[in-house]
């Protein structure tokens, strides 16, 4: 038996977590002195309401080693023969992987496998979901992590953000790019490269940025078999749903994961973020 663990950076909906028995380790989101466990103590709706009604910038804190120690210990007690596959946000974006590794180091009697997705958001969510689906069919953690490595290395991930203010505030994107974006009044498209968020392109309008991303995936993936597609949004559901519907019709993906960005990731990227990622096992038929 393999138990799948991930963090709230994966932005997985509750129904998927329950259906596939994925255990979630939450980070913390704070508005001033008020601190909430992401997903459990603050809903997405409440988070976005607070974001629109206060001038305070939310702060995100990663899960702690103690949280992981508690979770791993409970898993050992409930499933003494199970291996644990712990799948997390890029270690170059948050310290979640560090906390998981620190906690895993004290359990010499547990088979704990820590996997860095080099991702955040729906890309991480797709990998956690794929691992959970595989765990229902295999007892080999090595088989799953080998497959996730292939998936991670080939996954394409892009984000349209309304502003770079949130990423600049947390130090996750360079101040120079932030400055140019403000001066030129453009809509940046970001990507993930080796686990880091970096600029990809800039467009004069959000509509142009969205059209360019849509055209790119259609050009690259039309006719691809076994395509896995993820779309996430931060308080821009109608726009994201329209894109999902079009890509569903034109690409017919095997998996389409549509999700709302939770409080933790939204604290890093800001409202109005729309993310898209995809992966396919090319050459495997």
N, C-alpha and C positions, 0 to 999 in steps of 0.2 A: 504494500500500500504506500502511496505517495500523497502527502498533504501539501497543498499549494498555498503559499503565503504571498501576499503582495502588500503594497502600501497605497494610500489614497492618491498618490500621484498617477495611478493607473486610470482614475476616473471611471471605474466600472460601476454600472447601475446595480442597485440592490438585488434586483431579480436575477441577474447573471451571477452575482456572488452566491446567492442562495442555491440556484439551480446547479452550479458546478462546484459547490462546497469550497469556495475560495475564502481563506481567512484574511481579513484586512487589518493592517497595522496603521493607525491614524497618526498624522502629524497634528500640530496645533496651530490655530489661527487666532491672532489677537487683534483687538481694536482697543488701543490704549491699555487699560488695566484689565479688560475683560478677555479671558482666554477660553477657547473652545476646542474640543477635540473635533477635528475635521470629520465630516460624514455623520458622526454620532451625536454631537452636541450642537451643531449648527447646520441647518439644511441649506441647500443651494439657494432656495428662494429667500431665506432670511439673510444669507450672506450678501446677495446682490441688493437686497433692500437696504441693508446697513451701508453698503458701499455707496449707494446713491443718496444717502441721507446724512452722511458725515464727511468731514474734511480729513479725518484721520486715515492714513494709509495703513492697510492691514499688514501685519507681519506674519510670516510663516516660520514655524520651527519644526524640524524633522523629528520623526519618532526617536525615542531615546533607547540606549542599550538596555535599560531596565524593562522597557516595554517588550522588547524582543526576548529578553530572558524569561519574563513571565509567560509570554505566548509559547515559546519553545518548551518550557517546563510543563505547561498545561497539555500541550500536544503529546509529550512523552507519557504523561499520566493516563491520558485518554486513549492513546494509540501507541502502546509501547513498542510495537514492531514496525511502525511506519517510518519512512524516510521523509524528510522535509525539503521541499524545493522553494526557496525564498527568492522572489523575483522583484527587482526594485528599480526605482528611478536612477538615471545615470549618476554615477559617483562624481561626475564633473559638474553637476547642477546642484545636488544636495548631498548631505552627509549620511543619508539613510543607509547606504551600503556599508559605510564604516561602522555604524551602530549595530547593524545585523552581524557583521563579522566579529565584532567585539563580543557580542552576546554568544554567538555560536562557539567561540573559543573555549567556553567554560564547560561545554557539554561533550566530554570525550566519549560518552556512551551513545550519542545520538548521531545519525547520519543526516547532517544538515548541509545542503548544497545552496550556496549563495550565488545568484546570477544577476549581473549588472546588464540591464537592457540597453544601456547607452541611450536611453529614451526618456520621454516624459509625456504623460497624457495618454491619448488613445493608442499610440504605438506600443507603449508599455502594456496597455490594456489588452491589445491583440495578442501579445506574447504570453501574458498571464492566462488568457482564455485558451490559447492553443495548448499551453502546458496542462491546464485542467482537463481539457478534452482528451489529451494523450494519456494523462494519469488514470483515466477511466478504463484504459485499454492495456496499459503496460505497468510493470513494477520496476522498471529500470529508469532511475533518475538520470543516468548517463545518456541513455537514448534521447530523453527529453531535452537535456541541456545541449547535446550536440545539434539537435534540430533547431532549438532556439538560437544557437550561435549562427547557423546558416540563415535563419530568418532575420536576425539582427543585422547581419552584414549586408543584406540585400534590401532592407526596408527603406523606402523613401518617405520622408517626413517634412511637412511644410506647415507654416503658421502665418496667417494674416493677423496683424495686431493693429488696433486703433492708435496705439501710442507705445513708444518705447520707455515711457516714464517708469513703469513698474519694473521692467527688467533692469533699467539703469539704477533705480533705487536700491535694488538688491545686489547690484554688482555683477549681474549675469550677462551683461552685454556692454561693450566698450562705450565710454562717454563720448568719443568722437563721432561714432555712428549715430548716437542719440542726438547730438548737437546738429549734425547735418540733416537728420530727419525733421527736426523742428524748424530749422531755417528754411528748408526747401518745401515744407508742408507736403510731404509725400506719405504714401501708405507703404510701409515696409513689409516685405515677405521674408520670413526667416526660415532657416532649415537647421537640421541637426547634423553635425559632422564630428565623428568620433566622440559623440556624447556631449558636445558643446553646442549651444545655441549661437548661430552666426547669421549675419545678413546674407540674403540670397539675391533678391532684386528689390527695386523700388518702383512704384507706380504712382501716377498722379492721383488716381482715385481708388477707392476700395473696390468698386465695380470692375475696374480694369485688372486689379490684382486677382480678384476671384475668377474672372474670365480666363486669365493667363494660367492659373492653376488647373482649372477645369480642362482647358485645351491640352495642357501638358499630359495629364493622366489619360485623357482619351487618345492622344497620339501614341503614347507609350504602351498602353495596356489594352486597347481594343482587341478583342478576340483572344485574350489571354485566358487560359484555363486555370481553375482553382485559385482565382484571385481573392485575396483577403483585403478588405478595405475598411478603414476607420475614419469617421468624421466626428469631430467634437466642437462644441461651441460654448462661449461664455456670454449668456444673455443675448444671443442672436439666433434663436431657434428657427424662426421662419426661413431665414436666409440659408442656414445650414441644412434644413430639411429639404428645401428646394434643390440644393446641390445633390443631396443624397438620393432624392427621387430620380433626378436625371441620370446620375451615374449608375443607379440600380437598373434603370431601363436600358442604358446603352452598353454597360459592361457586364451585367448579370454576374456579380461577384458570388463566390461560394460563401463568403462570410461578409456581412456588412454590420459593423459595430457602430452604432450611433449613440452618442452620449453627451451629456452636459458636463462642462468643466466644473469640478468641485472647488471648494473654497481655497484649498491649499495651492493648487496650480493657478487659479485665478488671481491669487495674491501675488504670484510671480509674473504673470503675463497681462493681467488686466481684463476688464470687461470688453466685449466686442471681439475677443480673440476667436478665430475660426481655424481649426487645425484639420489637416487631412494627411493620412498616411496609407501606404499600400505595400503589399508584398505578394509575390507569387513564386511557386517552386518551378522556375523555368528549367526546362530540359528534363523534367521528371514525368512528363505526360499528364 
